[in-house]
Amino acid sequence: MKRYCLWLILCVFAVRALGNVISGQVLDAETHMPLPFASIAVMGSQLGTISNADGHFVLSSESILPTDTLLFSYMGYETLKLAARDFRKSTPVYLRQAEINLNAITVYSRQLTGLDIIARVREHYPVNHPNRSEVRRMFYHKFERTPFPESNQIRVRHSDFVGMDKESLEGFIEMLPDEFTEYQDAIVSFYQHGDEHKLVPEEAISLEEGAMQDLTATIEKKLGAFFEDIEKSKSNEEVYYKFRSGIFAMKADTHPDSAAVEAEADSLHYRVSTHQLSKEVSFLLKDYGSLKSDNWEFITKTNRYDYHVNEITVFNGELVYALSFAPRERGLFEGTLYVSTESFAILQLDFAYAPGKRNENFHLLGFGHSMNSKKGRVIFEKGSDGYFVKYIHAQQHETASLERDFTIMKKQKRFLIDKELNEIKLSASLTFEIHSDWELLILDRKPLKANDFNLVKQPPVVLFRKEYSNAPDLWDNRTVIAPSTELTEYTRTE
């Protein structure tokens, strides 16, 4: 009994010794170069994380026992096992490149071509990567940068709204910043049943620019009455707002969440529609992490690509085909697909637009859009019944342009011709270069039944806590993606 109590006390102290987080950097054992996007997992559980672009990682030790084993895996390297009790905070972790003796391995009866491997990936995909209803607790990161060059122009040609005269509106337009920058980090639970999804936020943080705070305050001061009047018009059957641009016209409307978003205003947070955030998470999972995505055309449209089977490598104890691909004339992407030699499951894929490739390039009726580049990395983890997305890193650079005249009218219904009460006429000549960077890290996943999905209530808004700069305790020692050098050095401007 005494021996048991002593063992229990030692365990308690060992857990405390771990601290609140396990953190460090994954490095190559020979070169000491960082290994970006390495997998860190707790053996026998779904606990784990991914190192960032600099090899740094953060893993909450809240649910980790000193008897647990930490697994460090990287494509082409030997998996390293470390006892949690032996790990020290901020310790470098060195991984060695794996040596494979192919002469001693009989994993296939003949040499497979790239097309052979792709065909088997498609054939086994439904079993290897099952689409099941589940709830995923995840860390979401977004960084978006949109310059607003001086060449952009918005001219007010006419306005007879009270408090919105031409001079005031043009002064407001001059206040627009040179660049719109947005950082968003959030821990959320994402519920998916079939094609339906709901999102429940746990905590959200934003490194919001001071310039955006000033702009928001100005909008509320100068245009608050205008937007309030639009809302009121929706409950007045006799008065309505109408937007017109050339032959296009529509009545004013807003998303149902908008009223709730406004109701949650306070000085410590800013509000984002939960509906919008849920759509963005769903977009990342579908467009970057699924065979149904057009981005995966290097698997679904093989006539557009050339393939090369590289040497077999290893990942987390599995032998892996490293299959590189390059586009023909109609293809878009180049990259590498890592496939299990045994199950033909996808373990990781890296893809990006090949040099000179662009997509969605159109200009019509004054509207323009071009997707200049896309880049994605997807890492899967092996579960008891298949392989599931563990991590997604997506980057996009797109150009949007607008060259049109706009009219906003407030009108009153009448028997024959509706009466125009007020009018604003604008001319816009705008071009935006939008640089978007997202990361998703799945922290935990559980199966989800239809009844449980129906019971979930999605709140109307996500409240993002405003922060000025990144700090070590920003996330209260939770498992998140370790901040990049860019984010570490970032500070909100005033």
N, C-alpha and C positions, 0 to 999 in steps of 0.2 A: 504493500500500500504506500509506504513512504517512498519507495523507488518510483512508483507511478506518479505520485504528487510532484516529486522532483523533476521527472520528465516533463510533466505538464507545465511547471513553472518555467523550465528552460525554453519550452516552445513559445510561451507567451513572450518572454524576453527576446527570443529570436525574431518573432513577428514584429515587435517594436523596433528591433534593430534594423529591419528592412526599411524603416521610414515609411512615408506615405506614397512614395513613387520609386520605381526602378527606372533609372535613366542612364544613358550613355551614348556611345558612338560606335557603329559597326565599321571595322576597317579591314583592309586586305593585310594578311599577316606578313607578306613580303614587302610590299610597297608602302604600307601604312596609308594608302589612299582610302577615302571614304567609300563605302558601298551603299549607294542610294537605293531606297525602296526594298531593303532587306526585311524578311519576315521574322517577327519575334512572337513566339507563342508559348503558352503554358501547356505542357504535355498532358493529354487526357481531358482537355477542356477547350472551350471556344474563346477563352481569354487570349488576347494578343493585340499586336499593333504592327505598324509598318514604319521603318525609318524614313526620314525625310530626304530631300535631295542632297543633304550634306552628311547623311549617315546617322544623324541624331535620332533618338527615340525616347518616348516617355510612356511608361506603363504603370498604371495604378497598382499598388501592392495590397489594396484593401481586401481582396478576395484570394490572395496568394499565401499559401502556407510555406513555412521554411523547408518542408519536405518536398515541395513541388520542384519540378524540373523545367528550366527554361530552354527552349529550342531556338537557335539562331540559324536561319536558312537563307541561302542566296543562290541564284541560278549559277551552276558551274562550280559551286563550292561545297566542301564537306559541311554537313550539319553539325553544329556545336551544341553540346548539352552541358548546362551548368545548373548546379543546385541553387535554388533561390537563397538558401541560407548563406551561400558563399559569395553572393553578388554584393558588390558595394556600389553605392550611388555614384553616377557619373564615371563608371569604370569603362575604359575602352574594351571592346570585344573584337578579337582578331579571328578572322576566318581564313582557312587555307583552301586553295584551289583543289578540286577533286581530281584524282588520277583514276582513269577508267581503263582497264585492260579488256578491250573488246574481244580479244581472242578467247577469253574465258566466259563470254556472255553469249547465250543463244536466245535472243529475244525475238527473232523473226527468221523465217525459213528462206527468205530472199530479200534482196535489197529493194526497198520501197522507193518509188519516185515521189516527188512533191505532190502530184495529183493523186497518187494512191493514198497518201496520208490525209490529204484534205477530204477525200471521199469517205474515209473511215471516221474522220472528225464529224462530218455531217450525219453519217449513219448512226453513230453512237451518241450524238448530242442530246436527244431527249432523255436518255437514261443517265448519261454522265452529268448533265446540267438540268435537273428537273425544275420545272416552273411550278412551284408550290405556293400556297397561301401561307404567309408567315408575317410575323412582326420582327422588324430589324431595328435594334437600337444602334444609332450611328452618330459619328462626328462628321459635320458638314463644314466645309471651308470654301469661301468664295472671295476672290479678289478681282475687281473689275476696274479698268482704267480707260477713260474716254476723254481724249483731248478735245477742247473746244477752241479751234483756231480763230484768229482775228478775221480771217476771210469769210467766216460764217456771218450771215446777215439775216436779221428779222426786222422788216420795216413795217411800221404802223401807218397805213394809208389813211385810215379814218376811224374815229371812235366817238360815239355820243353817249356811252355809259357814264353815269355819275361816278366820279372818283377814278375813272379809267381813261382819262384823256390821253391824247397822243404823246405829250411830253412825259407824263408819269410812266407810261408803259415803256417808252424808249429808255428812260432812266433805269427802269427795272432790268431791261434786257442787257444794259451795259454792266450790270452787277454780276452777270454770269461768270463763273470762274474760268481760268484758262484750261482746267482739267477737272473732270469729275472722277473722284477716286472712292472706291467702296471696299471695305473689308467686312466680311461677315463670317462669324464662327458660331456654330450651334451644335448642341447635343439634342437629338430628337429621337422619338420612336415613330417608325414608319410602318403603318399597317397596310398590307396589300392582300386583297382577296379577288382573284380573277383579274379583271381589268380595272377594278375600283381600288382607290387608295385614300388613306387618311393620315394626317400627321399631327402628333402631339409634342410640343416643345418641352424640353426639360430645362434648358438654360441657353441663353444666346448672348453674344457679345459682339460689339461693332467698334472698330477703330474709325470713328466717323470724323471727317474733316470739319474743322471749325468754319471753313468757308461755306460748307453745306448747311451748317447751323444758321449762319447769317442769312443765307439764301432762303431757307425754310421760314425763318422769322419774317423776312421781307414779303414772301408769298402770302403768309397768313395775314400780314398787315395790309398789303395793297390789294390782294385778290381774294381774301377770305370772304368778304361780302358777296363777291361775284359767284364763287363756288357754292356758297350757302343759298344764294338765290336760285341756282340751277337745281339744287336738291329740293327746295320748296316747290319749284315748278312741277316736279314729278307728282306731287299730291294735289295740284291745281289743274283741273280738267280744261280750264280756259286758256292757260298760259303754258308755253313750252319754248325750249331752246332748240335751235337748229344749226348744225355745222354744214357748210357748203364749201366744196373745192371743185371748180369747173362743173362737170356734169354730175359729180357725186354729192349726195346730201344725206344727212341722217339726223335723227333726234338725239339730244344729249341723254346719256345714261352712264351709270357707273356700276362697278361690281357690287353685288350685295354686301360684301364685307366692308365696303368703304365707310359706311356710317359707323360701324363698330370700331374701325381703325381710328377714326377721328375721336370717338368717345374715350379712347384709352390714353389720350395725350398726357404726358408729364415731361419734366425737364431732365430726368435721368435716363430715359429710354427713347428710342424711336421705334415706330411700328411698321411691321411688314405683314401683309395679308398672308395668313397661313395657307390659304388656297394657292397663292402664287409660289410660296416656298415648297409646298407639296408637289406642285407641277414641275418645279425645277429638279427636285430629287428624282422624281419619276423619269424625267427627261434623261438624266445622267445614267440611270440604271438601264433604260431602254436603248438609248442612242450609243452608249459606250460599252455596256456590259451584257449585250444580248445578240444572238444570231439573227434576230428579227431586224436589227438595225441596218440601215444602208451603209453605215460606216464599216461594216464587216463584209463588204463586197469582195474582199480578197479571199473569202471562204465560199460565198454564195455565187459569185460570178467569175469562175476560174478562167474563162476565155479571155478575160481582160488582164491576166497576170502571168508572169514567169516565176517559177519557183526553184529554189536551190536547197537541197538537204545538206546541212552542215554536219559537223561531227556530233555524235550523241553526247549529251552532257547529263548532269544529274541535278535534281532539286529535291531536297527533303527526303532523300532516300529513294526517289523514283528516277529511273532512267528516262531521259527526255530527248525527243527529236527537236532540234533547233532548225526551224524551217523559215528561211528568209524569202521574201517576195518583193517583186518590183513591178511597176505598172507597164502595160503596153499602152497603145495610143489612147484607149478609152478608160483605162484604170486611173485611179487617183492616188493610191497609197503605196508606201514602201514601209518595210518593217520586218519583224521577226515574230513567229508564232511558236510557242513552246508547248509540245504535245507529249503526253505520257506514251511510252512505247508499248505499254501493256493494255491500257484501257482506251487510248486515243482521246482522253479528256484534255481540254485546254487548261494548262496550268498558269500560263501568263501570255499576254500578247502586248506588243509595242508597235504602234503604227503612227504614221504622219503623212501629210500630203508630200508627195515627191516634189523636188524642185521644179518650178514652172507650172505646177498644177493648181487650178482654182475651180470653184464650183458655185452654183446658184448665182451666176453672173447675169443680171438683167437690168434694163432701164426701160421703164414704161410709164407714160403719162406723168412724168416728173418725179417718179419714185425709182430709186436704184438700190441694189443690194449685191454684194459679192462676198463669198466666203473665201478669204485669202489663204488661210491655213487652218489645219486641224491637227491635233496631236493627242494621242491617248495611250495610257498604260493601264492595263487591267490585270490584277492578280487574284487568283482563285485559291480557296482553301478547301481541303478535303474533309468532308463530313461523313457521317455513318451511312448516308444514302445518296451521296453524290458530291459534286464539286460546286461551290457557291462563291459568288463575288465577295472578296474580302476588301479590296481597295480599288478605287478608280481615281485616276488623275487625268483630267481633260483640259485642253487648252484650245482656244479659238481666237482667231483674228479676223474680223469682218469689217467691211465698209458699207455704210448706209448713207444715202443721199436723198435730199428732198429739194425740189425746185418747183414751188407751186404758190398760188394765191389762195388764201383762206378767208372765209367770212363766217362770223359767229353772229347769229340773229336771235333776238328774243321776240316771240310772236304771240299774238292773241287770236284765238279762234273766232271766226265770224262765219256768217251763213254762206257767202260766196267766196270771198278772198280774205284770207287771214291778214290781220293788221300787223305791220312791223312796228315794234315798240323801240328797240335799240339795235345797234349794229356796230361790229368791229370788223375792219378789213385789214388783213395782214398779207405781206409778201415774204416768203421764206426761201432762202438759198443756203442750204446747210449740207455739210459733209462730216460724217463721224467715223473715226477709226476706233472700233471697240475691241479692246483686248480683255478676254475673259479667261480666268483660271479657276478651276474647281477641284476639290478633293473630297472623296467620300471614304470613310473608314468604318466598316461594319464592326461594331464592338460586341454584339451578341445577336443571336437569331433564335426564334422559336416558332414552331408550327402554329397556325391560326385557324380556328374553326369559324364558320359563317356566323354563328350566333354571337361569338365573341367580337367579331368584326362589327356587327350591327350595334353592339353596345358602346363602341368607342365614339366619343364626342370630340370632334375636331374644333378647337377654339377658333374664333374669327381672326385673331391676330397673334403674331409672335412679337414679344417685347424684347428688343435688343438693347442690352445695357451699354451705355456709351462709355468708352475707355479712350484715353489719350495715347497710350503706347503699350507695347507688349511688356509683360512682366512675368517672372518665374511662377508666381502664385496666381496668375490670371484665371486659371481653371481649377483652383483649389485642389491640386494634386490628383486630377482625374486623367484617365487614359485619353489622349488626344493625339493628333499628328503634331509632332514637335515643330515649332515655328521655324520657317526658313530664315536664312540670313537676312533676306529682304524684309521679312516681317519683324524680326528681332530689332533691326535698325530703324524701323518705321515709327514715326511719331506724328500725331495729328498736328496739322498746321492751324494757326489762328488767322 
